[in-house]
Amino acid sequence: MKIVHRRSRWALPAALMLCGCSPPAIDVTVFVEKGRLMARLSQDWGLFFSHKNAPCVRLAQLVPHSDLDAPVWKIEAKGDVQCLHLSSFAIGGPPPDGFKEVVPLAPGTKGMHRLDVLGIGGGEADLAL
């Protein structure tokens, strides 16, 4: 398997006012833990020094490089929630609390894929299954 690659309630409004309208990218790290493929997420809202937090995520999906419009696995926030703070999750596993699985991972899925994470900002990581 090839693998690539305390919050203030005023932090987001202050960062947006000082940095414009674009949130920072979500850092996505893919790793194996106890035989499970995992994703670790963080987002740096520090203006002068690093201040990494769990990003607010709306959806995560795994798409094959051969067809980026056809997810082979997808989770998204339940109900009317815009996004939920999420620091890690099992790729293809049961959805974390507050999320629902929209597209279950088919057994035997192989090849090069991209993990997309979207919410307040976005990020991606490439991986081979």
C-alpha positions as CSV (number, residue, x, y, z in Angstrom):
1,M,0.0,0.0,0.0
2,K,1.5,3.3,-1.0
3,I,0.7,6.4,1.1
4,V,1.3,9.9,-0.1
5,H,1.2,12.4,1.6
6,R,-7.9,25.2,22.2
7,R,-10.0,27.1,19.7
8,S,-11.2,30.6,20.2
9,R,-14.7,31.3,18.9
10,W,-13.2,34.5,17.4
11,A,-10.3,32.7,15.5
12,L,-12.3,32.1,12.3
13,P,-13.8,35.7,12.0
14,A,-10.5,37.3,12.9
15,A,-8.6,35.1,10.4
16,L,-11.1,35.9,7.6
17,M,-10.9,39.6,8.3
18,L,-7.1,39.7,8.3
19,C,-6.5,37.1,5.5
20,G,-9.4,37.7,3.1
21,C,-12.2,35.3,2.3
22,S,-10.2,32.1,1.6
23,P,-9.8,29.7,4.5
24,P,-6.5,27.8,4.8
25,A,-6.2,24.4,3.2
26,I,-7.0,21.2,5.2
27,D,-3.9,19.1,5.7
28,V,-4.7,15.5,5.0
29,T,-2.3,12.7,6.0
30,V,-3.1,9.1,5.2
31,F,-1.5,6.3,7.3
32,V,-2.1,2.7,8.4
33,E,-3.0,2.0,12.0
34,K,-3.7,-1.5,13.2
35,G,-4.3,-2.7,9.7
36,R,-6.8,0.1,8.9
37,L,-6.3,2.9,6.4
38,M,-6.8,6.2,8.4
39,A,-6.9,9.9,7.5
40,R,-5.6,12.5,10.0
41,L,-6.8,16.1,9.4
42,S,-5.6,19.4,10.6
43,Q,-5.8,23.1,9.6
44,D,-3.4,25.9,10.4
45,W,-5.3,29.1,11.4
46,G,-2.2,30.7,12.9
47,L,-1.5,34.2,11.5
48,F,2.1,34.5,12.8
49,F,2.7,31.2,14.5
50,S,1.4,27.7,13.8
51,H,-2.0,27.1,15.4
52,K,-3.3,23.7,14.0
53,N,-6.8,22.6,14.8
54,A,-9.3,19.9,13.7
55,P,-11.0,21.3,10.6
56,C,-14.7,21.7,10.2
57,V,-15.6,19.0,7.6
58,R,-18.8,18.7,5.5
59,L,-17.8,15.6,3.4
60,A,-14.9,13.2,2.6
61,Q,-14.8,11.0,-0.5
62,L,-12.5,8.6,-2.2
63,V,-12.4,8.9,-6.0
64,P,-10.4,6.9,-8.5
65,H,-7.9,8.8,-10.5
66,S,-9.5,7.3,-13.6
67,D,-12.9,9.0,-12.9
68,L,-12.7,11.9,-10.4
69,D,-16.5,12.4,-10.7
70,A,-17.4,8.9,-9.4
71,P,-16.7,8.5,-5.7
72,V,-16.2,4.9,-4.6
73,W,-16.7,5.9,-0.9
74,K,-18.2,9.0,0.6
75,I,-19.3,10.3,4.0
76,E,-21.0,13.6,4.8
77,A,-22.4,15.5,7.8
78,K,-25.9,14.4,8.9
79,G,-28.9,16.6,8.7
80,D,-28.8,20.4,8.4
81,V,-25.3,20.6,9.9
82,Q,-22.9,22.6,7.7
83,C,-19.8,20.9,9.0
84,L,-18.4,19.1,12.1
85,H,-14.9,19.3,13.6
86,L,-13.1,16.1,12.6
87,S,-9.5,15.2,13.3
88,S,-9.4,11.6,12.0
89,F,-11.4,8.8,10.5
90,A,-11.1,5.3,9.0
91,I,-11.2,5.4,5.2
92,G,-13.9,3.0,4.0
93,G,-14.8,2.3,7.6
94,P,-17.9,3.2,9.7
95,P,-18.6,6.9,9.6
96,P,-17.5,9.0,12.6
97,D,-20.2,10.5,14.9
98,G,-22.3,13.1,13.2
99,F,-21.6,11.7,9.7
100,K,-23.4,9.3,7.5
101,E,-22.1,7.0,4.8
102,V,-23.5,8.0,1.4
103,V,-21.5,5.7,-0.8
104,P,-20.2,2.4,0.8
105,L,-16.8,1.2,-0.3
106,A,-17.1,-1.8,-2.6
107,P,-15.0,-4.8,-1.7
108,G,-11.9,-5.3,-3.9
109,T,-11.6,-1.6,-4.7
110,K,-8.0,-1.2,-6.1
111,G,-5.8,1.3,-7.9
112,M,-4.8,4.9,-7.5
113,H,-7.3,7.1,-5.6
114,R,-7.6,10.6,-4.2
115,L,-9.1,11.3,-0.8
116,D,-11.0,14.7,-1.0
117,V,-12.0,16.5,2.2
118,L,-14.2,19.5,2.0
119,G,-15.7,21.9,4.6
120,I,-14.3,25.2,5.7
121,G,-11.4,24.9,3.3
122,G,-10.5,21.7,1.5
123,G,-7.7,19.2,1.1
124,E,-6.7,16.0,-0.6
125,A,-4.2,13.1,-0.5
126,D,-3.3,10.5,-3.1
127,L,-3.1,6.8,-2.2
128,A,-3.0,3.4,-3.7
129,L,-5.4,0.7,-2.6
